[in-house]
């Protein structure tokens, strides 16, 4: 029993700790300050309807597109996480792995390992996301 307890503690030290997205994503993030202003002025739904990606504790969401975060692992040496996700759009389901770096308390940078063909109409999960104070998920 001691061996198992030591093993589990040491594996956490080597691999980081597993968490849910809600543990590090608090609030709603959009890809620019302008989109945050639009969401506050009009509504978040209007930003969603225009096709923008929304980052929240639920994962990534847009019109007919979403990525559910399945496993979140925090880095031990940086304000960063590695996330495995399953993403779907009409007629297509695929896995993705993302690194998420906290650039500041209000800004996250996502990098996806998924290769995106810009002419293929695919959604790129990567980019910089800004915290939108006062905006809540519909």
N, C-alpha and C positions, 0 to 999 in steps of 0.2 A: 504494500500500500504506500509506503514511503517512497519507493522508487517511482511509482506512477505520479505522485504529487510533485516530486522533484522534476521529473521529465516534463510535466505540463508547464511548470513555472519556467524552466529553462527554454522550452520551445517558444513561450511567449516573449522571452528576452531576445531570442534570435529572430523570430519572424514578426514581431509586433503583436498588437492585440487586435482581435476582431471586434468590429462595432457595427452598428446600424447607421445608415445614412443620417438618421435623425440626430445622431450623436455629434455630428460635425456640420451638418447643413441645417441651419436654423433660419427660417424665412424663405423668401422667394428671390431667386437670382435671375436676371436677364442679361443679354449680351451687350448692353450699353446703358449709359445714364439716360440717353434719350428715350429708350424703350421703357425705362423705369418711370420717367416723367409722363410718358403716354399712358402707361398703366394706371398711374395715380389720377391723371386728368380724365381719361375716358373710362377704362376698366381693363383689368388683366385679361378678361375674355376677348376684348378687341385685339390685344397683342397676340393672344393665342390664335385667334381667327386669321390673323395676317401671316401666320406660319412661323412665328418666332419660337425658339426653344426656351422652355422654362425649366430651371433647375430648382428642385426643392427636395425635401426629405423623402419624397416619393420616387425620385430619380429625375430623368429627363422626360419632358412631355411637350407635345405639339399637336397640331391637327393630324389625326390619323397616324400618329407616331409616338412611341414611348420606349424608354429603357428603364427597366426595373433593376435597381441595385440589389444584387443577391448576396454578395460578400464584400465587406469593407474591412481593410486591414490598414491600421495606422503605422506609419514609419516611426522608428525610434529616434532618428537623428535629424529629422526635418519636419516642418508643419505640413505633412503630406500623407496621402492615403493612396492605396491601390484598390480599385473597385472592379469586381467582375459583375457583368450585367447581361441581361437578355433583352434584346431590343426587337421591336416589331413594327412593321408598317404593312399596309394591305398586301396580303399574299406573300409576305416574306418575314421570316423570323431568323435572327442571327445573334451570336454571342459577341460581346465586346469586353475589352479590358481597358480601363482608364486609369491614368494617374491624375490625382487632383492635388494641386499645390496651393496653399493659402498664401497669396501674395501680400495681403493685408487683412485686417479684420472684416473688410467689406468686399473683398475681391478674391475669387478663386480662378485658377487656370486649370482647364481640363485638357489632357492630351489622350487621344485614342490610338490604339494600335491598329485599328481598322483602316485599311487603305480605301480611300474614297475617290471614285471617278467623278469629277465635276460634271461631266457630260452624261453620266448615268442616272442623274436625278436622285442620288443618294444623299441622305442627311449626314452631315459631319458633326459628330458629337463633341469635338474639340473646340477650344476657344476660351476666351476670358469672360467670366460671368461676374456681374456686379450685384450686390445685395440691394434690394429695393425696399427701403424702410416704408412701413405703412401699407404695403401691398400684401394681400393674403390670397391663397389659392381659392378658386371658386368652389 
